[in-house]
């Protein structure tokens, strides 16, 4: 509950005070008028008595009257029995004028989980209302803790209670006494007194006037002689006073001397002005009486304003008083006078000049006068009347005892009901005549109440209540109940509890039976206050809420607000109830026209609803706040409130949202009209700031005709972390290549497109004259479409190059930021940065849409993209956009211009502990590019670039480099993820192919020479250094002529492509690198990205294996070599699915090796064979040398393809080279470093002796039918033969098998021995040399001894111990049979040691007994490495039989021998 | 039958509010929100006296001119509020109780849904269905 400055007792006590009427003579009126006051007003500040009075009750008990206040009023005879509309209006104004001061300190009340803010203005704002009692209340106010005050409510209550019309059923507002005031300047003052006295009598008793009402028939008349000190004649006044004393007794008259101050002294002395606090009220009351209707809204809140308000009505009162000449109705004032009274000049007339002629002494005089009047006149009068009434009552009841004791008996019951004499029944019960005996007791009770004899008052009220109830005089009964409850409450000792039900009954009766809301309201106000003082907030709230009704919005509003305050003052504060009732109060306030109060209520309620998920309610409150703020011309607040509705995720319906939007736009427009200087922020549509993407550079042109532009980066691409890393890696390679292998420390990857995932810590670099595209994500949260127009970016630009001195002196603007904000509003184009404007941008309901906004910077410096600026309008069902363009309709569709800032928060930091504890965000400089001078710009186009290739297919394409900028560029390089996919050809071996792509159609990509096909021809050999194909890393320099591209120049280069070896879709990324020819620019280089997708389909599979040939060395053609190897090449067509491919032709098999080369095709016969295509090729060691490669071509067709030239050689090196150097290095290091481990040593030696470094290139042609056209495709496949005996394939083994391998938790036991034995068997190569046929004359000599040479050659590079055993140990029966026929003679066992690579010949002798065919291959050879133990010994036996034919020689001719053999 | 059914989270924000479509939704929001004060009062009062043996059903929270507001609070302090038309005198306390129990069961099912993240508003067809079954069947229900 709002705290009051008064205590409850004081409040209730002050609500009912003795009323004193004033009748003034004209002359006296004139005297008081000098002070700008009438007499009643003059007395008002002094009406509270500071000293105690005493009164004796009927039992002669002395009763102390403390702190008594009397109320002095002019006699007004207007018939205001009911509460007039004018009074209502006045109350309305009182409330209106009492507003919380803005900007005062706020009070925070914690209630439940809410903190409520109230502006605390208790002392300041309510000062006018109570500072007269401030002295007496100072201790109270100091001790009290003010929580929330509602001074408007107190003001209302006070005014309400004071303007209560005097009612028939009670006497509380009836006049008890009348002051008759006459000036001493009158010619005959006594006559004037008589006249006034008669006047009073006439008013009271003539029956002409129902108002004012008088308490007692014989009203106390108190004669006051007013003496104006400034006019002199003090003696005369004294003498008149003496005369008066004679006439009226000294207790019935008074001489008041005043106006002792001269006007001249006015300036010197500042006299306090106690009237200012009262005159507002006074003024209003006088207005009520004057029925002054229309008044402007009281806007001023200070006392100054009220003083000026009061001023305006003073002349009015003076006029009426003088015109009527007496106490006639003030209501008769004609409108002209009123208007005149409120002229501006009268308003402007000296403010605060009340009591100008009064000194402090005069103040004291007045105070003394009041005291004298009260103690000498009023209180004795009341005392007398109480006695009289008591006596009457006692006598009427026929009781000898005093009423005081008798009441006790009456409470016991058995009271005889007294019937009024034929009272007319009305709706509210009986109406007693004024002098009815039933009313006497009530009258006495009221008197007792007024002099604070509450005990007696209570008993009287109680008695009266019973009487009235029994009479069914409901109005009277209710009044008695009310007052009984109040007096019970006010009884000091509190002998009985406060009878709340009395009040409830009274309120109910007033309201329901008597239909008198005013009385009910008074009763409720009192009761609520009392209940609150007893901490019965819940009851008070219920009571107050019950009192709200349709008839008075103001009252309902105020009471609801008080009820709301009750809820938060409860022990368990009911914050939500508070809020809800505040809303209700706000609603009623707004209905009552109290907009400020309404707004305040809603704002306070908002504190409870805010951000708690009750969006519907929140929207409603916000909407109301917005509307109220707007009507109260706080459009900024209105805009804020409306913005809340629109930005929150709304649950409202589409139509509702549309209405909100229209309202918002309207309000917003008015705000914008108010201040033009800076565009305000718009809430709609929502911008998803972090999703903003920034793109530097031109948007890529798409492919034009045959040309296919490099894909580069575009805003349409999604950001991919892996891809970005890949590009960065490529760029790093390029930069390293450009800087002699070192990546500079300052290297930063080029980022063309910035988004939330990229590294935005540094200022991005943008190039002048190249656009900057910002993609902003807009989201329309509403269910209604929005139409944006003239959408553009808002930026700030700080020019670079302004030297510091310039900046400081004249060119202040050079260093200062230039912004386009004004330019946009004024429509001036800017020469620093060109801003592109999107004319129309429509957003559907709840749509998320991207807008790409473009800037084109022209000069260098720092650019900050601040936000976006646009026109916002509600698109009405789609065609709103059309209307926008035409001016006239644009007025109908509300369009507002505003901005929205782009605030991008960097990623959350998570490095230090503080970062982790707090929520910290890093920098994000996406939108702050530095504009650098123009850079060269290159475009890359591809011509005849295929999308699908067979595996290994060679295709020629062209690439065009175009310098589209104004600067020359150089240092062109390219890096790729698949360096083996393409080649530009090497300079030395580039064939003279046509440069232009058009002439190259249907031309083979290979360089060929025509030869005739000769079966079994010897391979032609070429020796090529690997350095000719030196670009072995991922980076290739692009061989353009001159190395630079001049502005506007373009050049085409051929490009050979080879289909990847693996089938499937391959993503191939190219990164082109170039530099500006001018150095020292911030951007050191630029890059261009290109991504192609190549679909590779299967073609052929080539499998090759090599084995040792058993051909003896001398059989080979070339004597230089140490031996030959047989190579088997199997070719398989695995292109089964492709319908287009008709057939494959193998046109050439080439080899490339440092040590070996293909020599001869043994059996190239059936080249039309099916899937398998066997080759038998001799191989020989060549004199290649370490770095030279020997290319040997064995062509199967009519032309020879020079495999050592581009592109064949290029792709060979690209495809096969990379693993080789690594392998060579690996083995060499292994042999040197791992000597200690014997096992690995052996294996090395063994491996080395099995090593074969031969690469087979199979070149094929495929006939493809495509679109009814036959195409010939060419291709090459590589097989790298590493070891003898192992099969190698052109297809790389599938990786999946490896991936899917089971996890093994136990280390596999290695089997080195088994592996070794297999390998060791290759250590020694054995050859038997013997004559194929041997003729021996068995007839002559039975033993035939044939010399056989066993050649042992050590293949390894280590000494080997060899054991040769010639003895037959075979157990198989057939071999026994065969072998038994011959035997080795001579030494049958040899133990030798072979030095590395040594060839040893042993001459053996075989002895045959008869002719036949023998297998000589029986010697068993065991070899072991010299240092190793026996475990390594292995049989070296060759499996193949060595057959010898032994003929028996006869004397007969040869023919017989042949016959014998058969 | 009910005219408005609401589920309020422990932190007193609405998890679910459905009201009869023919009437002003805002009014019910205010009513339900205001009733939370009474719920809290009742919870604090009950908490002192009985401890864990708490009756979940809170009974009539307060009657307004047009409606009767009933409350129910789960052990996790989730509140259910059912607003019933005052003119509907046929509803007994027991029936309200069973309505709350049904609501609670359905709510528990919603909470058991692994795809429901606690604290979010309830979006469940099953729950909707249960609530619809308790609501006043207006003529407009198609």
Interface residues (C-beta under 8 A of the other chain):
Chain A: X112 X113 X567 X572 X574 X575 X576 X577 X579 X580 X583 X609 X612 X613 X614 X616 X617 X620
Chain B: X9 X12 X13 X14 X25 X26 X29 X30 X33 X34 X35 X36 X37 X38 X40 X41 X44
